[in-house]
Amino acid sequence: MRMKTSLSDFSERYFLENATTQYCAYCLTPKAGRLNCCEDINWISFKDLDDITQRALMEEEYDQAFGVSR
């Protein structure tokens, strides 16, 4: 059984583990081995996304990991 962690603990760990993860600059799909997305090759690292976008991605991952619905 997975123990639920606080969002702030999860967010801190998520940022450290995913700082260099690349996302499509247009739709925020993780690169995950793709060469292009949205008919372009414009990727951006998680650490370079604005704070609001980082938080939204972390909350989405948290919700999926712990079955939370907002």
C-alpha positions as CSV (number, residue, x, y, z in Angstrom):
1,M,0.0,0.0,0.0
2,R,1.4,3.4,-1.0
3,M,1.6,5.9,1.8
4,K,0.4,9.4,0.8
5,T,3.0,12.1,1.1
6,S,2.3,15.8,1.4
7,L,2.1,17.8,-1.8
8,S,5.0,20.0,-0.6
9,D,7.3,16.9,0.0
10,F,6.2,15.4,-3.3
11,S,6.8,18.7,-5.2
12,E,10.3,19.1,-3.7
13,R,11.3,15.5,-4.7
14,Y,9.6,15.8,-8.1
15,F,11.5,19.0,-8.9
16,L,14.9,17.4,-7.9
17,E,14.2,14.2,-9.9
18,N,12.7,15.9,-13.0
19,A,14.6,19.2,-13.3
20,T,16.2,18.2,-16.6
21,T,13.1,16.4,-18.0
22,Q,12.3,17.9,-21.4
23,Y,8.8,19.0,-22.3
24,C,7.3,20.3,-25.6
25,A,7.3,24.1,-25.4
26,Y,3.7,24.2,-26.8
27,C,1.7,21.3,-25.3
28,L,3.9,20.3,-22.4
29,T,4.1,16.6,-23.5
30,P,7.2,15.0,-22.0
31,K,9.9,14.4,-24.7
32,A,10.3,10.7,-23.7
33,G,12.5,9.8,-26.7
34,R,10.5,11.8,-29.3
35,L,12.4,13.9,-31.9
36,N,9.6,16.4,-32.4
37,C,6.1,17.4,-31.1
38,C,3.6,19.9,-32.4
39,E,5.4,19.8,-35.7
40,D,8.5,21.4,-34.1
41,I,11.6,20.4,-32.2
42,N,11.2,23.0,-29.4
43,W,11.8,21.4,-26.0
44,I,12.2,23.0,-22.6
45,S,13.5,21.6,-19.4
46,F,11.2,21.4,-16.4
47,K,13.5,23.7,-14.4
48,D,13.1,26.4,-17.0
49,L,9.3,26.4,-17.0
50,D,7.6,29.2,-15.2
51,D,6.5,28.5,-11.6
52,I,2.8,28.2,-12.4
53,T,3.4,25.6,-15.1
54,Q,5.8,23.7,-12.8
55,R,3.2,23.6,-10.1
56,A,0.5,22.5,-12.4
57,L,2.6,19.6,-13.7
58,M,3.6,18.6,-10.2
59,E,0.0,18.7,-9.0
60,E,-1.2,16.6,-11.9
61,E,1.5,14.0,-11.2
62,Y,0.6,14.0,-7.5
63,D,-3.1,13.6,-8.2
64,Q,-2.3,10.6,-10.5
65,A,0.0,9.1,-8.0
66,F,-2.4,9.3,-5.1
67,G,-5.8,9.2,-6.8
68,V,-6.7,12.7,-5.8
69,S,-9.3,14.6,-7.7
70,R,-9.5,18.4,-7.5
